[in-house]
Structure formats: structure tokens, C-alpha cells
């Protein structure tokens, strides 16, 4: 009997002990920060809960007791959760990482990650489940903000350091980026057009088939888990974040999904969950694992997070000290984050910052944990440069990221031996440190990615501005502008951000861009505005705009400066006008030269018939002088009108100045006085005479406008030797010898505010309709092309001087040889004269016959060719005009020389852009003359040709 009483007392003591342990366990559970609920699965009634449920949901415990769990679950999550209970929980006994939304008492939604286990009762009559809900609302908000921020930059650029993919409505790939291909080892051709599910693990194909239509409807996917096949045949775990892009009509367009390789993370979490299932022995271990996960989710500073996890690891294993270190590629220590040396006299110096450096290399090479309980007698002692010290035992675990060891966590000197259980705990918590480190790297990569994209944005050559609509597109606020845009518009983003586009750019409506932005915003369709003039008080530019809309609703305008292109077009139009004028001048000059030829020819014939001392001879000489002046004027007009001549050759400036002056005297009012001051000119410049004509005409025309057609224009020339650089418009000229000519006027002058603008295209101070603002811009372009420079000096109301500096050349100037006035003899040869003007034929016939030549004149070039074909040996020389009906002079000369190669041909032309000395030389024409040709000059040339042939 006494023994029975003792046994009963023992049982009672054990029961009380168990009850006390149960109370402690329940007290611990009730104090955890997450919501813990026990549910009767047949009725879904709540039968127990911890204190956190009131703090996080606001519901009174008395209200929840015996209430359905679904009273606090978001309605849309009820059915998925019921299905999860009936399938996963019943079949596997466990639920993990299931996202559930809880309803707070105030109506707000709280996002949670749910984990749970099946708790069958002793009689196995009813099923119960215990579930833990971790609050992830802030994490979801953070992810959403991050997603929205990245979407803006994703619209600018099609490349990202993150792996992303796009599927069409059938679930087939339409786009993947390089990081995606690199992560999975495929080429682009092996992916595009293939069904996404063909890359999935068989267990996930049905899940995708069910989930994808839901994704298309909701438009959002958060942390969706798939196993996807790597090209090497292995499967990796990925988490997807996704959004749907819709067309303007609201129909499905494509998916945008970013995935993260979480294979290592899931492996660590799986091991952690397995460890939790196996290590129900201590609530301390459960709390430690929960806290580590919480610290990682909080996403704080990595070193602080690692320190917390390490402290927890050290406490769980009862080690006295330890460290966490990051490693270099060879396994040596890169950075010692911290070293806990409580109770151990470690000496840490700069050359050897960590005493276990040798062991780190072992972990780096094997990627595995190990521990040694008899360290003094182990083989590892030799790896310690300073010997074992007071080390009794040690445990090391790698920090692995994507199968690569990047660090080590070490534990030192446990009073008892390290065990496999300790190793399991250290490995699990080391994985948490790895996850924290990887998250730190990911955050750093995101920052670097944003910096990278911002750098591209700011270094684009095209100007880019981003606008946000207000009042449904009534106006737009400037939200961003790259550096090219700020430079182009002479603004700074800090000064214009948040301001209306119509305030910053008041002419935006006038140029038509505002309407394009509005249209793009309202329709979503990209817009294009061909280059158009934008002009306000600060900016004058021709710009070309492309406008498109971002998914965020913001509108982007990309614009390029086309001012230089417009200037080139203006110059081309001016060139076309000048070419037309040249053709007109050429036609007039041809006829006028023929008339002058008759005047000169008949005057010379008449002089031979009268006494040199008579009044008639005097009058005839005056006619010849006037004809010579007319000839010079025509020559100047033709020289200016030949716009096709763009070659540069040695040119003297003074003759060009004289030619331009002669031209201007006939066009400027007599109230303008023109003075020339031309000094000696030793060397020419390499230039195009026509272009220098254009420069002088522009400068003189501007000067005439400045003096209001009444005053003095002075043109001067001198040589300048520069011994040091000379500041000119937009640069400096190096020391050298220059030909310098200046155009001055005594007009109103130029204000200091305008001097810096006068060479800009389209800038003019003239009234509307007077001038184009292109003259000085053209002058600047021509002189720059010639390697020269321009200076401007102006005194208001007194004087303005433009000086042009051109570098001199040592090449000689091809000047015409002057005819000597010596008399010469005629001859007995036969000459064919061809000109459609009867009087010119008559003049040449009479003059040539006087010198003894036999002459056959023709006014029809076709008839002349036929006569030559009959008896080519009859003719020694042919003189022909170029412009004639039927055969031109060039065609006639070619056919004559084909018949008889040794025939001399002299070509005369009033004006033609189809013939020059090179063309004549290639055909075999002996001489080319511009009309009118002096008879004496022509006779001398004829005699020289015949005499040279005799002597040869």
C-alpha cells in the first residue's frame, strides 16, 4: 500500500511538472510577435490564439474564440486557403510560405506569410491545425514601390541587369534579356517562341496552366514560385514578380516578369524548416530561427544583421567566441566583419587580421562545414601560423551564394564537444547570413542599376524631357530632363522641375509640340514633329521631336537640334537661287558678248580705213574703250555666277576686291561713297574666288544697310604677320602670315549685347521682311572653311569694322600671259569660221583675209561639218562658237578631230558651264577663248599655232 502511495505521488509530481512546462511553452507562444492560431479543421473554428492577434488585427480575443478563421481572412483568399487545407495540409501535414491577407478591425488589409502544421488529436477523431502568420505588409509595400520605380526606367531602356521575360497571351516567350539567358544557359533562338511551361519542372506545369489565366485577369503576380530547367538539365528555383501590359483598348498585350534565382535560399529555407520539424526540443531554437528570418526581412545593414545572427548562433551552440569574415577568390580573408574573443587572448594585427586564416581556405575549397573537437592534436594545427593558442575546439561554416563560398562563420571553444546538431544549426544560420549578404548585394546591384540607367539617360546625345499631365492634359509639369536637354534649352532641372511646360517654354504651343504631347497623352499613340523653329526670348533653335507615353502615364519628348541642318538647307536654297541667276546671267552674257564682238570688230575694221589723226578715229577709239569696259563687267558677272566652281586655287585678294567694287557701283545708291585702300600684295591665299566674292558682297551689303544708304564704306587690304595667337570669332588664329581685308562703315554700329549673336543663323536686327539673318552666318562658314578668322570692332553711332584673315600660300598665281604689242605676219593657210551670228563671221572673215588667209565662213554648224567631211585636207584650222543651234561647238570639234586629228580647233564661248580648259584639252582643242575675243589676240594665236607646227 505504501509503495502504491509513493508511485501515485511520483505521478502527481510529473503531471505538475508537465503542466508547468506546458504553461511555460504556452506563455512563450503567446508572447511571440507573429499571430499563432489553432483551428478546428472540420469547422474552421478558432480554438486558441496568442496575444499578438489583438495587437495586429484589433479583434478582441473573446470575439474570435469559437469564430470561423475565415472571419479575419480576406474574402478572395478564403477559397484558396480552403483548397490548401484540403490538399497540401492534409496530404503533407505542413503548409509554408503561403500568402494570406488578414482583415483588421478598421477595414485595412494586412499581408502575411502563413506557415502551419497538422495536429491530429489523440483519438484521431478530429483534425486541428496550428498556424503562424508573419506580417509582411511593409515588405509588400516596399516591393510595390520598387517595382513602380523600376518600371519607369524600364520604359526608357530595353536592357536591365536583372533577369526578365515577356510572354504573349498563349504563354509563349516573346522576349528575354541577357541576364535571363545567362542565368539559364540558353541562347535567344532556343527560347523565343517556345512555351514557358516547356521549361518547367513537370510538377509545376499544371500549376502554371491554372495560374496564368488568373495572372492575365488580375494583372499582378507576387513571389510566384517555379522550378525551371537550366540548359545543363538541372532545375533551379525562381521567384517571379510580374505585371501585365495592356493595349490602349484594354486588351492583353504582354507580360513583364522579373525573376530571382532563389535555389540556394529555398534550399536553406527547406533545411531550416526540416530543422524546425526535428528540433521541437527547445523553444529557444524556434525563437532564434524566427528572429533570424525577421531580421533578414527587415533588410537592415548587413553587418548588423550578421552580428545578430552570429550572436544567436553562438548562444545556441554555447560557443565562447567566434567571427564572421568575407573571403577573397583564393579563400584568404578579405574583410573581417567582427571577432568575438571573450575569454581567449587572441592577438590581431594588420598582417594577420584573423587567427583562423588557414582554415578558411579549407572551407573555401570544400564549400562545406566541419568541426574539430581535439584541435591541439589535429592536422589543422599546422595551418595556424601562430600555433593553436588556447583553441580547444572549432567549427566553421561557409557562407555560400549561388554555389560559391564568399565568407565564413566560425565558432570557437565550446565547453562540451561540438555535435552534428550544432553543425546543423550553424549551417542553417550561416545560410541566413548568406541570404542577408545576397540581399545586401541585390540592393547594391539595384542602386548600381539605377545609377547605370541614370548615367545612360544623362549621357544620351538626344535631349529627353519627361512630363506629367495635370487637369487631364490641359497642361504638363516637367518631372525630369537629361543633361543634353538642359544644355539644349539652357536650363537646370532643379530650377524647372515641377513647373509647367508652358511657363518654362512659352513658345511650345506656337511650334506645335504642345498639341503633339496632348495627343500622345490622350491616345497613347507615339507622335512625331518634323524639325520646327522654336523661338522665345532665350532660345532660338530648329528642333525635331518624338513623343511617346510611359506606362506610368507620363509623356516623354525626345528632341534633337536640327539648326545646323536647317542652315545647310538655307544655304542650299541660296545656292540654287544663285545657280538660277548664274544661268540667266550666262544667257544674257552670251548674247551681249556677241554684240560686243560686233562693236569691237567693226570698230577695228573702221580704224583701218581712216586717218589716225581724224576725229572719226578718236570717236572709234572711244567706242573701243567703252566696249572694253562692258567686256570687263560681263567678265565679272560671269565670274560671280559660276557657282559650280568650288575648287580652291592661289588667289590674290586685291583683284577680287576691285571686281566686287565694280559690281557694287552699279547697284548701290550714288549717295554711298566707296573708298579702297589696297597695299602691296606679295603672296596669294588658297581660296575659291566665287566664295570670296560672296563674302565681300555680304559684308558690303550689310554695311550699306548700316549706313542707311548714305555714308562711306571703306575696303582695305594689307598683309599681317602674327607673332602670337590672335583672338577671332569662336577661336584663335596661330602665328603666321595672313592676307587681311577689312570692310568698315560709319553707320549706327552694333550693341555689345548683339555682337555675340550676329553670326548665329537667322539672327537679324532688320525689320520683318528685310533680310533673312543668314548673311553673316554664311560669311562665317566660308571663312572657317578657308582656315581663316573674323574679328569685329564696333563703336556705336561711329564705326563698325569686319576684318577677314586668310593664311597666305607660297604657291604662284596662274595669271594670264599678256599679249605683246609687236606686229606679226599673216599666212596663206585655210581657215573655217563657224558662228551662228552672221556679223561675227563677217568680221573674222575680213580680218583674216587681210592677213592673207583663205577663209570659209559658216553660220550653220551642221553644214560646216558636212563640208569638212567632203574635203578635210582642205582646212588647216577651225574657229567655232560653242553655243549654236544644231551641233554645239564641242560636238563639232569632236567630230572634226575624229576625222582629222592634226586639225587646229579654236573654241570661243560667250558663257557655258559645260566646257572648260580641261575638257578642251582632253578632246584636243588647241585654245579656248571667252567672248568677245580681240582680233589681234586671235591672229597672234593662229600664227603661233601654224609656226609651231612648221618648226616641229
KOLBA-17195 format. One record per residue (C-alpha): residue in one letter; x, y, z. Coordinates in steps of 0.02 Angstrom, whole numbers, padded with zeros to 5 digits, always signed. Example, Ala and Ser with C-alpha at 12.3 -4.5 7.8 and 13.67 -1.06 7.14 Angstrom:
<pts>
A+00615-00225+00390S+00684-00053+00357
</pts>
This chain:
<pts>
X+00000+00000+00000X+00139+00118+00045X+00225+00082-00119X+00066+00124-00213X+00054+00291-00125X+00234+00331-00171X+00201+00288-00353X+00046+00398-00355X+00144+00543-00280X+00277+00523-00413X+00145+00527-00548X+00067+00683-00474X+00237+00770-00470X+00270+00725-00652X+00098+00788-00701X+00129+00953-00611X+00300+00965-00695X+00224+00934-00865X+00086+01060-00829X+00218+01188-00781X+00317+01153-00941X+00156+01167-01041X+00115+01334-00960X+00291+01397-00998X+00275+01337-01177X+00104+01421-01196X+00171+01580-01115X+00314+01584-01240X+00197+01556-01387X+00079+01691-01328X+00221+01818-01320X+00289+01788-01495X+00269+01938-01617X+00181+01835-01751X-00002+01779-01743X-00020+01598-01687X-00191+01517-01705X-00252+01339-01678X-00402+01294-01786X-00527+01150-01786X-00513+01099-01970X-00684+01018-01983X-00774+01179-01936X-00628+01304-01959X-00665+01372-01784X-00526+01458-01687X-00493+01363-01526X-00334+01452-01468X-00229+01604-01509X-00087+01709-01440X-00087+01891-01382X-00018+01956-01546X-00186+01931-01632X-00263+02080-01541X-00112+02192-01572X-00103+02155-01758X-00288+02140-01805X-00377+02241-01670X-00502+02099-01637X-00545+02055-01457X-00497+01876-01411X-00671+01845-01341X-00745+01888-01511X-00630+01769-01605X-00650+01619-01491X-00757+01487-01575X-00772+01601-01727X-00727+01542-01902X-00548+01577-01955X-00618+01649-02116X-00698+01795-02022X-00525+01876-02018X-00469+01817-02192X-00490+01925-02348X-00638+01854-02448X-00531+01824-02603X-00410+01717-02503X-00543+01605-02420X-00564+01481-02563X-00376+01463-02600X-00345+01436-02413X-00482+01303-02402X-00406+01213-02550X-00235+01224-02468X-00306+01146-02307X-00392+01006-02402X-00244+00961-02512X-00072+01014-02452X-00105+01015-02264X-00200+00850-02259X-00079+00762-02377X+00088+00828-02314X+00045+00886-02139X+00125+01056-02172X+00096+01223-02258X+00235+01350-02284X+00260+01520-02368X+00077+01541-02415X+00024+01723-02437X-00138+01767-02346X-00221+01936-02321X-00299+01969-02149X-00436+02098-02115X-00403+02220-01975X-00549+02277-01869X-00536+02450-01951X-00556+02375-02125X-00374+02387-02182X-00284+02238-02258X-00129+02158-02185X-00020+02046-02295X+00052+01893-02204X+00158+01741-02242X+00074+01587-02165X+00156+01427-02102X+00061+01284-02021X+00065+01103-01963X-00068+00970-01941X-00106+00922-01759X-00212+00763-01752X-00288+00731-01580X-00253+00576-01477X-00414+00490-01525X-00391+00537-01709X-00572+00592-01719X-00546+00771-01768X-00408+00868-01855X-00328+01025-01791X-00203+01141-01869X-00085+01266-01791X-00039+01414-01900X+00085+01558-01885X+00052+01721-01981X+00203+01837-02008X+00161+02018-02051X+00238+02059-02222X+00134+02214-02264X+00280+02334-02259X+00384+02216-02365X+00245+02207-02496X+00231+02397-02497X+00418+02411-02519X+00417+02287-02662X+00273+02380-02747X+00365+02546-02734X+00522+02467-02802X+00425+02389-02944X+00341+02553-02993X+00506+02645-02986X+00594+02518-03095X+00451+02515-03221X+00484+02697-03264X+00665+02664-03310X+00619+02500-03395X+00518+02600-03521X+00673+02703-03567X+00787+02557-03595X+00762+02381-03654X+00912+02316-03558X+00924+02282-03373X+01048+02194-03259X+00900+02098-03186X+00832+01943-03273X+00663+01972-03353X+00548+01888-03478X+00390+01929-03575X+00255+01805-03629X+00113+01825-03752X-00067+01777-03715X-00029+01595-03760X+00110+01587-03631X+00250+01584-03760X+00411+01684-03745X+00416+01846-03843X+00565+01924-03753X+00703+01883-03630X+00852+01988-03583X+01037+01938-03574X+01038+01909-03384X+00892+01786-03409X+00990+01691-03542X+01147+01693-03436X+01054+01627-03283X+00983+01478-03378X+01120+01448-03507X+01011+01461-03663X+01033+01560-03823X+00895+01679-03877X+00846+01568-04025X+00820+01422-03906X+00692+01521-03805X+00593+01646-03910X+00428+01573-03971X+00437+01421-03855X+00301+01390-03723X+00356+01441-03549X+00286+01280-03475X+00403+01175-03584X+00546+01239-03475X+00458+01198-03311X+00480+01051-03196X+00336+00928-03227X+00267+00961-03053X+00241+01146-03096X+00161+01132-03269X-00017+01108-03207X+00010+01249-03081X+00062+01365-03222X-00088+01315-03329X-00204+01362-03185X-00109+01516-03128X-00076+01600-03296X-00260+01641-03338X-00278+01714-03162X-00122+01817-03189X-00195+01883-03353X-00354+01936-03262X-00277+02014-03107X-00127+02090-03195X-00012+02059-03046X+00094+01913-02986X+00191+01918-02821X+00327+01794-02772X+00262+01655-02883X+00372+01501-02863X+00425+01391-03010X+00558+01262-03043X+00633+01297-03214X+00755+01190-03313X+00933+01251-03342X+01011+01204-03508X+01127+01084-03416X+00972+00984-03364X+00965+01040-03183X+00816+01134-03112X+00831+01297-03019X+00703+01379-02906X+00645+01552-02956X+00525+01680-02883X+00430+01787-03008X+00369+01966-02989X+00256+02009-03135X+00143+02137-03214X+00030+02134-03368X+00046+02265-03504X-00118+02310-03588X-00155+02385-03757X-00241+02553-03775X-00410+02464-03789X-00379+02370-03626X-00340+02203-03708X-00195+02095-03654X-00028+02145-03731X+00111+02050-03644X+00182+02005-03475X+00330+02089-03392X+00409+01974-03264X+00570+01986-03164X+00634+01828-03082X+00758+01795-02945X+00856+01635-02927X+00813+01575-02752X+00880+01399-02767X+01006+01425-02629X+00881+01522-02525X+00745+01390-02541X+00870+01255-02503X+00920+01347-02346X+00738+01379-02300X+00695+01197-02333X+00835+01143-02222X+00778+01269-02094X+00600+01203-02099X+00664+01025-02084X+00768+01078-01938X+00618+01160-01856X+00518+01000-01877X+00657+00899-01799X+00707+01021-01665X+00547+01047-01570X+00653+01010-01419X+00683+01189-01372X+00578+01343-01396X+00739+01443-01393X+00791+01368-01559X+00621+01408-01636X+00631+01586-01574X+00808+01604-01642X+00760+01545-01814X+00608+01658-01816X+00709+01809-01763X+00842+01775-01895X+00708+01770-02030X+00633+01929-01962X+00800+02019-01965X+00827+01967-02145X+00652+02025-02196X+00683+02193-02113X+00825+02215-02237X+00937+02318-02124X+01125+02343-02128X+01209+02178-02172X+01345+02187-02040X+01220+02222-01902X+01107+02081-01963X+01255+01961-01973X+01307+02010-01797X+01133+01972-01729X+01128+01803-01816X+01303+01762-01757X+01261+01806-01577X+01110+01692-01588X+01216+01553-01663X+01347+01571-01527X+01214+01566-01391X+01128+01413-01465X+01291+01315-01480X+01362+01381-01315X+01525+01430-01401X+01627+01561-01310X+01688+01660-01461X+01696+01666-01649X+01695+01777-01802X+01618+01815-01970X+01731+01854-02118X+01715+01880-02306X+01841+01793-02419X+01941+01833-02574X+01938+01723-02730X+02081+01616-02663X+01998+01589-02495X+02106+01711-02398X+02022+01837-02287X+01955+01991-02374X+01866+02078-02233X+01846+02028-02050X+01675+02094-02002X+01698+02058-01817X+01792+01944-01698X+01719+01894-01529X+01865+01837-01420X+01785+01826-01249X+01897+01726-01136X+02030+01697-01270X+02185+01807-01283X+02194+01820-01473X+02316+01947-01543X+02250+02027-01702X+02370+02131-01805X+02366+02211-01979X+02467+02074-02064X+02362+01933-01991X+02189+02002-01953X+02112+01831-01920X+02190+01687-01823X+02098+01552-01920X+02152+01611-02092X+02220+01441-02145X+02058+01351-02102X+01958+01475-02205X+02044+01411-02362X+01988+01234-02321X+01806+01292-02309X+01826+01393-02468X+01889+01242-02566X+01763+01115-02500X+01610+01232-02483X+01565+01128-02331X+01559+01145-02142X+01670+01049-02024X+01713+01045-01840X+01860+00979-01738X+01843+00943-01552X+02025+00895-01520X+02105+01039-01607X+02276+01031-01521X+02307+00854-01584X+02226+00879-01755X+02305+00904-01926X+02232+01080-01929X+02361+01144-01805X+02491+01161-01943X+02377+01284-02033X+02387+01406-01888X+02535+01524-01913X+02545+01566-01729X+02502+01394-01665X+02342+01333-01582X+02347+01458-01440X+02206+01416-01319X+02097+01337-01452X+02012+01180-01390X+01883+01152-01524X+01820+01245-01677X+01676+01241-01800X+01674+01329-01970X+01528+01350-02091X+01534+01428-02266X+01431+01575-02323X+01377+01515-02496X+01294+01617-02632X+01250+01527-02793X+01366+01380-02757X+01510+01496-02719X+01588+01519-02547X+01604+01704-02512X+01631+01702-02324X+01647+01600-02164X+01562+01597-01996X+01671+01521-01859X+01634+01464-01681X+01772+01431-01555X+01790+01343-01387X+01632+01259-01329X+01642+01185-01154X+01574+01022-01221X+01610+00948-01391X+01528+01016-01548X+01396+00896-01615X+01308+00860-01778X+01159+00952-01706X+01271+01105-01679X+01334+01087-01857X+01156+01082-01923X+01109+01239-01826X+01267+01333-01880X+01239+01286-02063X+01059+01344-02056X+01104+01510-01978X+01253+01528-02094X+01128+01511-02237X+01032+01654-02158X+01190+01759-02156X+01215+01712-02340X+01038+01765-02380X+01064+01930-02290X+01228+01953-02385X+01144+01911-02551X+01004+02033-02513X+01135+02164-02475X+01219+02127-02642X+01048+02136-02729X+01009+02304-02652X+01180+02365-02705X+01151+02300-02881X+00983+02390-02888X+01069+02551-02835X+01207+02521-02963X+01074+02480-03094X+00983+02642-03061X+01147+02736-03068X+01190+02648-03230X+01022+02691-03309X+01033+02870-03246X+01206+02885-03323X+01139+02823-03491X+00992+02943-03475X+01104+03091-03438X+01233+03048-03572X+01113+03023-03717X+01153+03139-03862X+00968+03167-03890X+00882+03284-03769X+00748+03197-03664X+00613+03279-03558X+00480+03191-03453X+00311+03274-03421X+00168+03236-03302X-00008+03284-03353X-00117+03397-03245X-00303+03434-03268X-00320+03286-03387X-00189+03354-03507X-00234+03538-03500X-00053+03568-03455X+00101+03468-03408X+00230+03478-03269X+00414+03446-03301X+00469+03296-03195X+00640+03258-03271X+00762+03311-03406X+00931+03238-03454X+01092+03336-03468X+01078+03355-03658X+00905+03429-03634X+00966+03550-03503X+01112+03603-03613X+00999+03620-03766X+00871+03727-03675X+00994+03825-03566X+00905+03764-03407X+00942+03666-03249X+00824+03529-03193X+00824+03587-03012X+00757+03756-03070X+00619+03689-03185X+00562+03525-03104X+00378+03538-03057X+00348+03691-03167X+00226+03696-03313X+00296+03668-03486X+00203+03821-03548X+00291+03926-03416X+00467+03863-03448X+00447+03852-03638X+00318+03985-03685X+00331+03951-03873X+00291+03766-03858X+00112+03790-03919X+00163+03904-04062X+00284+03773-04131X+00153+03633-04119X+00240+03522-03991X+00111+03551-03854X-00026+03482-03966X+00079+03326-04000X+00107+03298-03814X-00079+03315-03780X-00123+03194-03920X+00003+03066-03859X-00062+03080-03680X-00245+03060-03730X-00223+02922-03861X-00064+02835-03806X-00003+02841-03986X+00178+02900-04018X+00191+03067-04107X+00321+03143-04222X+00351+03328-04256X+00471+03364-04401X+00602+03493-04364X+00517+03657-04324X+00579+03827-04267X+00563+03857-04080X+00596+04038-04031X+00572+04134-03869X+00673+04266-03776X+00808+04139-03726X+00810+04003-03860X+00809+04002-04050X+00827+03828-04122X+00760+03713-04256X+00714+03551-04166X+00643+03381-04213X+00531+03297-04083X+00474+03119-04048X+00342+03095-03913X+00286+02934-03826X+00191+02887-03670X+00257+02787-03522X+00154+02653-03432X+00154+02771-03283X+00054+02897-03386X+00200+03017-03403X+00242+03082-03576X+00420+03085-03644X+00480+03205-03777X+00646+03163-03862X+00711+03308-03965X+00864+03339-04074X+00940+03506-04125X+00923+03523-04315X+00980+03704-04327X+01139+03660-04422X+01038+03552-04543X+00917+03695-04571X+01063+03811-04603X+01130+03691-04733X+00959+03686-04816X+00952+03875-04817X+01123+03881-04896X+01070+03751-05024X+00916+03855-05068X+01027+04009-05083X+01146+03910-05191X+01003+03854-05303X+00945+04035-05320X+01122+04089-05365X+01134+03946-05490X+00973+04006-05573X+01041+04184-05576X+01201+04115-05650X+01109+04028-05790X+01012+04189-05826X+01172+04292-05821X+01257+04166-05935X+01120+04176-06065X+01122+04365-06063X+01313+04369-06066X+01319+04254-06217X+01211+04369-06321X+01292+04526-06253X+01466+04459-06291X+01415+04429-06470X+01352+04608-06482X+01514+04672-06405X+01610+04565-06529X+01523+04652-06672X+01552+04825-06596X+01736+04791-06567X+01762+04701-06734X+01680+04833-06842X+01766+04974-06745X+01935+04894-06776X+01893+04872-06961X+01840+05055-06972X+02001+05115-06889X+02100+05035-07030X+02002+05142-07156X+02026+05314-07078X+02168+05430-07036X+02235+05400-06858X+02228+05589-06825X+02049+05614-06882X+01900+05648-06767X+01821+05487-06830X+01973+05387-06771X+01957+05471-06600X+01772+05426-06591X+01806+05246-06642X+01940+05230-06507X+01815+05294-06377X+01692+05160-06436X+01827+05026-06413X+01866+05090-06237X+01682+05083-06188X+01668+04908-06262X+01818+04852-06159X+01733+04917-06001X+01575+04823-06048X+01679+04668-06078X+01756+04682-05903X+01584+04700-05822X+01519+04545-05911X+01675+04451-05857X+01642+04499-05675X+01460+04443-05685X+01511+04276-05759X+01648+04252-05629X+01521+04276-05488X+01383+04173-05568X+01487+04015-05592X+01430+03938-05426X+01482+03762-05475X+01666+03810-05459X+01710+03756-05282X+01894+03719-05308X+02023+03819-05214X+02174+03892-05302X+02303+04027-05267X+02208+04193-05271X+02262+04372-05245X+02138+04472-05142X+02158+04644-05222X+02089+04597-05394X+01937+04516-05311X+01906+04674-05209X+01914+04777-05368X+01792+04661-05459X+01666+04667-05315X+01683+04856-05305X+01644+04872-05491X+01490+04762-05468X+01429+04863-05318X+01449+05031-05403X+01312+04982-05522X+01192+04926-05383X+01224+05041-05234X+01149+05216-05224X+01260+05360-05278X+01242+05430-05101X+01364+05295-05040X+01548+05331-05059X+01665+05182-05078X+01849+05203-05033X+01985+05074-05072X+02149+05063-04976X+02248+04921-05054X+02429+04894-05002X+02557+04786-05089X+02513+04601-05103X+02664+04483-05103X+02583+04311-05090X+02412+04240-05134X+02294+04137-05025X+02219+03965-05062X+02038+04011-05093X+01887+03998-05204X+01863+04165-05291X+01674+04146-05303X+01660+04116-05116X+01767+04269-05080X+01653+04369-05195X+01507+04310-05087X+01596+04360-04925X+01634+04537-04988X+01460+04562-05059X+01379+04509-04894X+01491+04623-04791X+01466+04771-04907X+01278+04744-04916X+01268+04741-04726X+01374+04898-04719X+01256+04986-04842X+01109+04940-04731X+01201+05001-04576X+01229+05175-04651X+01050+05179-04718X+01113+05200-04898X+01201+05365-04859X+01380+05368-04797X+01552+05292-04827X+01606+05111-04850X+01793+05080-04843X+01876+04920-04905X+02059+04898-04860X+02191+04765-04887X+02359+04732-04805X+02472+04587-04756X+02479+04545-04569X+02619+04449-04483X+02555+04375-04319X+02689+04336-04191X+02564+04273-04062X+02388+04198-04071X+02251+04319-04125X+02079+04304-04044X+01944+04291-04177X+01760+04243-04177X+01744+04069-04100X+01930+04035-04081X+02107+04099-04110X+02223+04105-04261X+02401+04035-04239X+02553+04144-04276X+02584+04155-04465X+02573+04275-04613X+02396+04321-04666X+02311+04420-04802X+02189+04535-04712X+02048+04635-04790X+01926+04741-04692X+01756+04818-04729X+01712+04973-04625X+01561+05087-04619X+01517+05246-04522X+01343+05185-04478X+01246+05153-04317X+01361+05016-04254X+01319+04855-04160X+01272+04847-03975X+01381+04742-03859X+01231+04630-03820X+01213+04584-04004X+01395+04563-04056X+01400+04386-03985X+01243+04340-04084X+01270+04416-04257X+01348+04257-04329X+01204+04146-04267X+01089+04080-04404X+00928+04182-04425X+00984+04321-04308X+00946+04492-04381X+00908+04667-04319X+00824+04713-04482X+00634+04738-04489X+00523+04591-04535X+00532+04555-04720X+00704+04636-04738X+00844+04506-04739X+00850+04327-04679X+00982+04336-04543X+01091+04216-04645X+01221+04335-04720X+01349+04339-04580X+01319+04156-04541X+01365+04116-04722X+01519+04229-04709X+01574+04139-04550X+01551+03968-04633X+01651+04015-04788X+01797+04092-04692X+01802+03944-04571X+01808+03827-04721X+01957+03926-04787X+02051+03909-04622X+02036+04093-04582X+01959+04200-04447X+01850+04354-04421X+01864+04500-04299X+01729+04629-04264X+01751+04802-04188X+01607+04922-04166X+01587+05094-04088X+01401+05136-04076X+01348+05283-04188X+01526+05297-04258X+01606+05148-04345X+01597+04960-04372X+01739+04858-04447X+01740+04675-04502X+01914+04605-04538X+01945+04441-04628X+02111+04348-04603X+02162+04213-04729X+02327+04116-04719X+02445+04151-04864X+02520+04016-04975X+02687+04007-05067X+02604+03936-05224X+02607+04051-05376X+02454+04134-05452X+02411+04071-05627X+02400+04240-05712X+02358+04264-05893X+02505+04300-06008X+02493+04474-06079X+02499+04493-06268X+02646+04593-06330X+02607+04735-06446X+02736+04683-06577X+02672+04664-06754X+02659+04492-06833X+02635+04420-07005X+02488+04331-07084X+02490+04174-07189X+02418+04075-07333X+02330+03935-07235X+02143+03896-07248X+02029+03935-07101X+01849+03879-07070X+01747+04003-06965X+01585+03938-06884X+01468+04055-06786X+01280+04071-06792X+01298+04261-06785X+01320+04324-06965X+01410+04485-06918X+01542+04391-06815X+01578+04280-06964X+01596+04433-07073X+01714+04523-06953X+01831+04373-06937X+01824+04339-07124X+01876+04518-07170X+02017+04524-07039X+02087+04352-07083X+02081+04387-07271X+02179+04548-07242X+02317+04441-07167X+02321+04328-07322X+02221+04181-07256X+02089+04090-07357X+01926+04095-07257X+01766+03992-07272X+01630+04062-07156X+01477+03959-07099X+01330+04009-06990X+01262+03829-06987X+01371+03707-06889X+01292+03553-06970X+01328+03620-07144X+01507+03662-07092X+01534+03482-07033X+01469+03412-07198X+01589+03524-07296X+01734+03467-07186X+01690+03284-07214X+01697+03311-07404X+01875+03383-07404X+01957+03376-07232X+02129+03406-07306X+02066+03573-07372X+02057+03653-07196X+02207+03691-07084X+02114+03772-06938X+01934+03786-06874X+01869+03928-06765X+01699+03888-06690X+01573+03961-06567X+01512+03845-06427X+01327+03890-06415X+01242+03862-06583X+01082+03780-06649X+01102+03601-06705X+01280+03548-06664X+01366+03638-06520X+01545+03692-06543X+01603+03549-06430X+01512+03418-06535X+01577+03495-06695X+01757+03495-06631X+01746+03313-06576X+01686+03254-06746X+01812+03360-06842X+01957+03292-06737X+01892+03115-06761X+01902+03143-06950X+02070+03233-06950X+02170+03232-06788X+02300+03364-06837X+02170+03499-06871X+02189+03652-06758X+02025+03696-06670X+01998+03860-06576X+01841+03869-06467X+01753+04034-06422X+01614+04044-06293X+01506+04184-06225X+01457+04078-06072X+01442+03891-06042X+01453+03784-05887X+01478+03629-05995X+01651+03675-06057X+01817+03723-05979X+02003+03711-06018X+02018+03532-05951X+01876+03471-06062X+01951+03557-06213X+02122+03486-06179X+02055+03309-06164X+01965+03324-06332X+02113+03402-06421X+02052+03581-06441X+02203+03697-06459X+02135+03854-06373X+01980+03909-06276X+01930+04095-06276X+01795+04191-06185X+01699+04310-06298X+01724+04442-06357X+01898+04394-06421X+02012+04536-06481X+02056+04507-06665X+02240+04546-06635X+02247+04416-06497X+02161+04288-06607X+02275+04323-06756X+02431+04306-06647X+02371+04138-06579X+02333+04074-06755X+02506+04121-06818X+02591+04041-06667X+02497+03876-06695X+02549+03867-06879X+02731+03918-06843X+02749+03792-06701X+02687+03655-06819X+02816+03703-06951X+02961+03703-06829X+02909+03536-06756
</pts>
